[in-house]
Amino acid sequence: MPIDRLVYGLRRPTLADARESLRRGVADPAAVWQELLTETGLTGEETDAGSVASMARAMMNSGGIVGLCGNALSIRITAYTALSAVGELFAVA
């Protein structure tokens, strides 16, 4: 599914969204981001849904503000995925 496809007004969450949430929420976002990239084995340039989900899990496992950012990202992923499935069902019907 294209990354820029809107589903009910929402676009699929990205690693850029994850990084931005850290920028807004933690004191040293660059250091936290690097730790998360190391933990997940990601480069930060990935665009696939699996990489974003891996980052959300790593963020949630970190706890604190980072965990809350990860939880919010996970909620966005779930909402986008569910609404996308509904949209595809309606398109077939």
N, C-alpha and C positions, 0 to 999 in steps of 0.2 A: 504494500500500500504506500503510495507516495507520501513523503513526510509533510508536504504542504497541503494535503487534502483536508478540507474542513468537514467536520461531521457535527451537525447541529451547532454550528458556530465555534466548535472547538478544533484545535489542531493537536496532532499527536505530540506529547511531551518529548523533549530532546535533552541531550546532555547539557546543552547550553542553558536550558531552563534550570537544570539541577545546579549548575555552577552559579547562575544568577541568584538562586535562592540562598546559596551560601554567602554570596557577596552582601546580600541584604541582612543576613542573620548572624554571622559570626565575626569575631574580632580579626582573625587572620585567614580570610577565605582562600588565599593562594596556597597556604600551607595545608589547610584541611583538604582542599581539592587534590593536591599532589598525593597526600596520604590515601585518599579514596581511590585515585587512579592506580596507585601501587597495589592497594589491597585487591582491586578488581581485575588488574591486569589490562586495563583499558588505556588508550592513548588520549582520550578526550575528543577525538575526531570522529568516532563511530556515529552512525546514524540509524542503526537498526534498533528495533524495539527491545530485543534481548539485552543489548548493552545498557539501555536506559533502565530496564527492570533490574539488572544486576547492580547498577549504581544506586537505585532506590533502596534495594535490600541492604547494601553496604552502609548507606546513610542511616537507615533505620537501626541497624545493629550498633551504630556509633553512640546512640542515645543522645540525650540533651537536645539542644537546638538543632544540631545536625540530624538527629533522629526525627525530629518533628518535620524538618524540611523533606526528609526521605519519605515520611508517612504521607505528606501532602502530595509529593510526586507520585507515590504509589496510588493514591486515590485518583489523581488525574489520569494515570495510565489505565486504571480499571474503568473509569467513566468513559474514556475515549474508546476503549476496546468494546465495551458493552453497547454504546451508542452506535458504533460502527457496524456491529453485528446486526442491530435492529434495522439500521439503514439499508444494509444488504438484503435483509429479509423482505423489506418493503419494496425494494427494487426488483426482486424476483417475482413478487406477487402480482 
